[in-house]
Amino acid sequence: MTSRLIPVPPFVLTVFGATGDLSRRKLIPALFHRDADGQIPDEALIIGVSRRAMSDAEFRAFAHQALTDHIPAAELKEPELERFLGRLSYVAADADAEPGWSELATRVANAGDMIPVYYLATAPHLFGPICERLGKYGLAEKGRVVIEKPIGKDLSSAVALNEQVGRIFPEERVYRIDHYLGKETVQNLMALRFANALFEPLWNNAHIDHVQITVAEALGVEERAGYYDTAGAMRDMVQNHMLQLLCLVAMEPPASLDADAVRDEKLKVLRALKPIADHNMAQLTVRGQYRAGASAGGAVPGYLEELGSSRSETETFVAVKAELENWRWAGVPFYLRTGKRLASRVSEIVIGFRHVPHSVFGDAVGAIEPNRLVIRLQPDEGVKLWLMIKDPGPGGIRLTHVPLDMSFAKAFKVRNPDAYERLILDVVRGNQTLFMRRDEVEAAWKWVDPILQAWRGAKEPPRPYTAGTWGPSASIALIERDGRTWLEDGA
């Protein structure tokens, strides 16, 4: 959150699940980009760990292929590539067996005083066993552990997982990663609010009518069908990514950007969420499941076809009307919407301001649209502020609604770093600001659990929607019965 680059101390990063999809698509490319930009110290080492038998040379070949697949050829310059691949080594080890762990301990010990970081890019049921073995082999001392979502499937399992990890690593050395918080546009949400006198005085229920948060994907579940059917959109997106975005929009200004100061304010937001349960679930939530349709100009199968099943109660779409019970936001609805196989891929936050209290222009100029601040997370990251201005030309005043449009790509003309590039090095720096604290995770589950229980109790299947649309018609009714409408594509 500053233009000054904070130095990165020497480190040894061990990636468990190093041959998996997350490592191949995100972690290896992110580490290469940081190395190519000169942010990784010369001494730093990266150790890949998985069950597959593989030599150091074979792992380097695997990483080389991952870089070739996910980074443009023009960015893979030979000196940087050779330097990065030279950092890599590999150990075959299993969370449930002894072989390989002594070798890993020796390699980490040989790194001397470098900061040990353990990235658990594995299935969540392995988090506990891996941490226990890290403790058993003396690897946890001074080490930092990074864990990915899902952190539990409900409150009780999240508590159990946190306790299992917490027996080996103290809270100040546990980094629960949410890649949405590492996105450049999300960081700019805080900059917009707290570095500009323009917005913060208006950031309350006296001036803001409502907030919309949309995370839409055009793709289906595809190869993730097995996992997704045990999770659904509520667990996969709402409980973590979307509630974290809501927290950043709604939190009070922290005393500083110290990690706990920021996370204390986010926790207050989660605890202020108005409960949704059996008595109001039908009015405040919609869940759906996509059927066969069209996407990207071609026919696509429905969820059940991708799953290979004739029946599933898992939701691939969720819309929620959330409210906060506090002074700043009382009466301001937060509309959350996420889903698979929607009309386009877009993640954005829309801050809808109230109408002007009185128009001095009369009816001749047409309706005055309320101002909107649109924060686009993906694709085409940027910020739009919609304003009413006079349409140029003589013959009286004619008003039009236009955006002040700031595209990051156009404004800064630099590659927009992936979220993992920032977050991995924040772990090394010891900065937990963008990582979820245990009480945040558990507070989010306390709000989500009653919704999931209400859905199960209602025994109603998810509402069908055609792939390539914006979800079930009931989600439109959810917002339009309040006299509002979903805004798409930065409108």
Sequence and secondary structure as in RCSB ss.txt:
>XXXX:A:sequence
MTSRLIPVPPFVLTVFGATGDLSRRKLIPALFHRDADGQIPDEALIIGVSRRAMSDAEFRAFAHQALTDHIPAAE
LKEPELERFLGRLSYVAADADAEPGWSELATRVANAGDMIPVYYLATAPHLFGPICERLGKYGLAEKGRVVIEKP
IGKDLSSAVALNEQVGRIFPEERVYRIDHYLGKETVQNLMALRFANALFEPLWNNAHIDHVQITVAEALGVEERA
GYYDTAGAMRDMVQNHMLQLLCLVAMEPPASLDADAVRDEKLKVLRALKPIADHNMAQLTVRGQYRAGASAGGAV
PGYLEELGSSRSETETFVAVKAELENWRWAGVPFYLRTGKRLASRVSEIVIGFRHVPHSVFGDAVGAIEPNRLVI
RLQPDEGVKLWLMIKDPGPGGIRLTHVPLDMSFAKAFKVRNPDAYERLILDVVRGNQTLFMRRDEVEAAWKWVDP
ILQAWRGAKEPPRPYTAGTWGPSASIALIERDGRTWLEDGA
>XXXX:A:secstr
  SS      EEEEEETTTSHHIIIIIHHHHHHHHHTT S TT EEEEEESS   HHHHHHHHHHHHHHHS GGG
  HHHHHHHHHTEEEEE  TTS TTHHHHHHHHHHTTTSEEEEEE S GGGHHHHHHHHHHTT  TT EEEE S 
  SSHHHHHHHHHHHHTTS GGGEEEE GGGGSHHHHHHHHHHHS TTTGGG STTTEEEEEEEEE SS  GGGH
HHHHHHHHIIIIIIIIIHHHHHHHH    SSS HHHHHHHHHHHHHHB    TTTHHHHEEEEEEESEEETTEEE
  HHHHHT S     SEEEEEE B STTTTT  EEEEEESSBSS EEEEEEEE   S  SS GGG      EEEE
EEESS EEEEEEEEE SSSSS  EEEEEEEEEHHHHH S    HHHHHHHHHHHT  TTEE HHHHHHHHHHHHH
HHHHHHHHT   EEEETTBSS HHHHHHHHTTT     TT 
